[in-house]
Amino acid sequence: MADRLPPVKREDLTSTEQPSFDSLASLAGNLFGSPESSPFIYKRPDGAFVGPFPLFLAAPEAGEHTMAHFGKLATIPGLPADAKEVAILTVGAHYQAAYELYAHTNVAIKKVGMERGLVEAVARGEKPEGMNEGCEVAFETARYLVAKPGPLPGEMWERGGLMDSRRGSEEREFFHVIKILLQ
């Protein structure tokens, strides 16, 4: 997996850029755990950010807001952790988002406890057998949203009772944000 932007170390930034690095480091630590305990690498041993973080530092205000938004999306109630990971992996597979697939394959297996074969199939864009109802709905919803413009059909929205109608707009936002960020 090649970096589009090179890894960024704090000491390579100006004194006006370093607070953004610190803010992103704090947000990443809160979301993913320390670099030593995270299920995936977001910071090298020398402290340099990898993956999307150099991009976030290239546009620090937008990067900090994006990471804060990720944090809010991660706490949407009613969408189980395994379904969230299936949605993220489905969209990542569609857009061939290498880092997203790497990171969330590891989150799904190591943190959420999902079965490796199922996770790897979803990361390839395949719908595996044996998914629970929530994961199936997440897979089909995410796949539909990346493939077709416009709103989600009502029958998909209603299917399975995964998405509580009172909280539906937050859950729909989750799928749309994943789609937008990976395009």
N, C-alpha and C positions, 0 to 999 in steps of 0.2 A: 504494500500500500504506500504510494508515494504522497508526500506532502505537497500540496499546491502552494502553500506558504511555508517558509521554513519555521522550525520550532523557535519560540521566543523565550529568552531568559530575562528575568527581571532586571539584572544588571546591564543588559543591552538597551534598556529603555531610558528615556530622559526622565528627569525628576518630575515632570508634569505628566508623563505616561505611567509611571510606577503605581500611583494610586489605583488606576484602572486594573493593572495586573493584580494588585492586592485584593481588590473587590471581586474580580473573577476567581481568584484563588479561594477566597472565602465562600463564594457561591458554589463553586465546584466541590469544595470540601463538604459543604452542607448537603449537597445533592448526592454525591457519589462516595463520600468518605475520603479519608486521607489518600494521597497517592500510593501509600504503602498498602492500604486496605481495600482500595477500590477494585471491583471485579474486572476493570480494564485500565489501560494506561492512558491517562490524560496529561500526565506530567512526567518527563524523563527524570532519571536520578539526579541530573545536574540542575533540576528545577525548571527546565524549559517546558512551556506548554506545547502540546501537539494536537493533532486533530483539528477541530474547528476553532480552537482557542486563539491561534494566531490571527485568524480572520476577525474574531471578536475584538482583539486588541488593535487591529488596523482601523476599526471604527468603534472606539471604546464605549461611547454612550449607547450606541445601538447594541453592542455586544453585552453590556451589563443589563440592559433592558431585556434582551433575548434570554439570557440566563435566568433572570428573575422570573420571566414568564414561564420558562421550563419548570422552575420550582413550584409555581402556582399550579401548572397543569399536572404535576406529579401528585398533587393532593386532591384531585377531583374525586369526591366520594361516589360510590356506585359503580366505578369501573375497576374491576379487580386487576391486581398487578400482572397476572398472566395475560389478561386480555389487552392491557396497555402495551405489553411487550410484543404481542402478536401484531397489534396495529402498527407499532413503530417498525417492526421488521418487515411487514407487508409493504409499507410505503418505501422503506429503504431498499427492498428488493426491486420494486418497480423502477426506482430512480438509480439503481446500482450505486447507492451511497456507501462506499466501502467502509469509511470510519463508523458510520451509524450502524451498519451491519456488524462490524467487529465489536463495537462497544455493547450493543444491545443483545447480541448473541451471548456474550459473557454475562450480562446482567440477568438475562432470562434463565440461564443455566445455573450460575453460581449464586445469585442473590434470590431469585424467585423460586428456584428449584424445579424448573421445567425440564422435561426429558430432552436430551441432546438431539435425538433423531427428529423429533417434532420441530424443535427450534431451527435446526439446519434446513429442514424442508421449507419452512416458512421463509427463511432467509434466502432461499433459492427462488421464491415466488410460487411455491407449490402449496396446495392445501393438503396437509397430511390427514390420514385417517386417525380417529381417536381423540380429536380435540374436544374439550368440553364445550357446552353451549355458549358460554361467554366468549371463549376464544374463537369459536366458529363465527359468531356474530361480528366480532372485532375484525377478523380476517376478511369476511365478505364486505363489511362496511368500508374498510380501508381500501380494499381492492376496487370497489365500485367508485369511491371518491377520486382515486387517482386515474381511473380509466374514463370517466364520463363527467362532462361539465354539468353544472346545475345542481338542484337539490337532490337529496336522498329520497327515493320512493318511500311512501308511507308504510308499505308492508315491510320494508327492510328496517325502518325506524321502530316499528312495533315489535318486530320479531324477538322472541325469546324473553322479553321482559328485562333484558340486560340494562336497558337505559330507562331510568325512572323519568317519566314525562315531566315531572317538576324540575328535574335537573338536566333535562335533555340538551339545553343550549350549551351548557358547559362541556358536556361530553362531545357534542357535535364540534365545538370549537377545538377540542383536543385533536380530533381527526383532521380538521382543516389546517390547523397550525402545523402539524407534522407534514402534511402535503405541501404547504407553502414553503416551509423551511428547506425541504429537500429538493425542490424544483431547481 
